[in-house]
Structures are given as C-alpha cells and as structure tokens.
C-alpha cells in the first residue's frame, strides 16, 4: 500500500516538474517591467523578444541579461508581426522604442 502511494506521489511530482519548465509568463513580464527604468537614453538597450512579449524589448543595460535569460527559456507558440527595430530611447524615465514620433 505504501509503495503504491509513493509511486503515485512520484508520478504527480514528475508531472508537475515537467509542466513547470521555464519561467511563468508573469515572471517574464515582471522582469521586463523591473528593467524598463532609465535616466537617459544611454541606459537603454534593445534586445530581441519573443511572442507574447513583443519582437523587440527596451530595457536598461543592468536588467538586460536577466530579461534575455528569461526570454531564452520561454517556449511560446504564437507569432508577432514585427516592424522596426527601432533604436532605444529614455522617455519619461522608461526605456522605449524611438519610433521617430
């Protein structure tokens, strides 16, 4: 009886581990948000994104490595129609795309 219960617990744990691979979408969005602050344009970097987060992400140099790592682990199955890429700019304390407007 104990062996059967332990086996079932191991299968449940394995299933949870397999479905929990990679970061949660909210974790990626949170990292992007946390890394979007700036004092001037030199603080900002454009990094390649992935659906559903956008084609290009504009974050500060300090936060860029963490965001890149999370994006590289994300396995999405959607498609973004991209335009640009635009250079980064710091507008009102946020890193954004400088689309010329």
C-alpha positions in Angstrom: 0.0 0.0 0.0 2.8 2.5 0.9 4.7 1.6 -2.3 1.6 2.3 -4.4 1.1 5.6 -2.7 4.7 6.6 -3.1 4.7 5.6 -6.8 1.6 7.8 -7.3 3.3 10.7 -5.5 6.4 10.4 -7.6 4.3 10.4 -10.8 2.5 13.5 -9.7 5.7 15.2 -8.8 7.2 14.3 -12.1 4.2 15.6 -14.0 4.3 18.9 -12.0 8.0 19.3 -12.8 7.6 18.7 -16.5 4.8 21.2 -16.8 6.6 23.8 -14.8 9.7 24.0 -17.1 10.8 27.6 -17.9 9.6 30.8 -16.4 6.0 31.8 -15.9 4.7 34.5 -18.2 4.1 36.8 -15.3 7.7 36.3 -14.2 9.0 37.4 -17.6 6.6 40.4 -17.8 7.7 41.4 -14.2 11.4 41.3 -15.2 10.7 43.4 -18.3 8.8 45.9 -16.2 11.5 46.0 -13.5 14.2 46.6 -16.1 12.5 49.3 -18.1 13.6 52.3 -15.9 16.2 54.8 -17.1 17.8 58.2 -16.5 18.8 58.8 -20.1 19.0 57.0 -23.5 22.5 55.7 -22.8 20.9 53.5 -20.1 18.7 51.7 -22.5 19.2 48.6 -24.7 17.1 46.9 -27.4 17.0 43.2 -27.0 15.3 40.5 -29.1 11.9 39.5 -27.7 9.6 36.6 -28.3 5.9 36.3 -28.6 3.9 37.2 -26.5 6.4 39.8 -25.2 7.0 41.6 -28.5 9.6 41.5 -31.2 12.0 43.9 -29.5 12.2 44.8 -25.8 13.6 48.0 -24.5 15.2 47.6 -21.1 18.1 49.1 -19.1 21.6 47.7 -19.5 21.6 46.4 -16.0 18.4 44.4 -16.4 19.0 43.2 -19.9 20.9 40.0 -19.1 18.1 38.7 -16.8 15.4 39.5 -19.3 17.5 37.8 -22.1 17.9 34.7 -20.0 14.1 34.5 -19.2 13.2 35.1 -22.8 15.6 32.4 -24.0 13.8 29.9 -21.7 10.3 30.9 -22.8 8.6 28.4 -25.2 5.8 30.3 -26.8 3.6 29.2 -29.7 2.4 32.5 -31.1 3.6 34.9 -33.7 4.3 38.6 -33.5 4.1 40.8 -36.6 7.2 43.0 -36.3 8.1 46.4 -37.5 11.3 48.2 -36.8 13.6 47.5 -35.0 13.7 51.0 -33.5 16.6 52.4 -31.5 16.1 52.6 -27.8 15.2 55.9 -26.1 14.6 57.0 -22.5 11.3 58.9 -22.3 9.8 59.9 -19.0 12.1 57.5 -17.2 11.2 54.5 -19.2 13.2 52.7 -21.9 11.0 52.6 -25.1 11.4 52.3 -28.9 12.3 55.6 -30.5 10.0 55.3 -33.5 10.5 58.9 -34.5 7.2 60.2 -33.3 
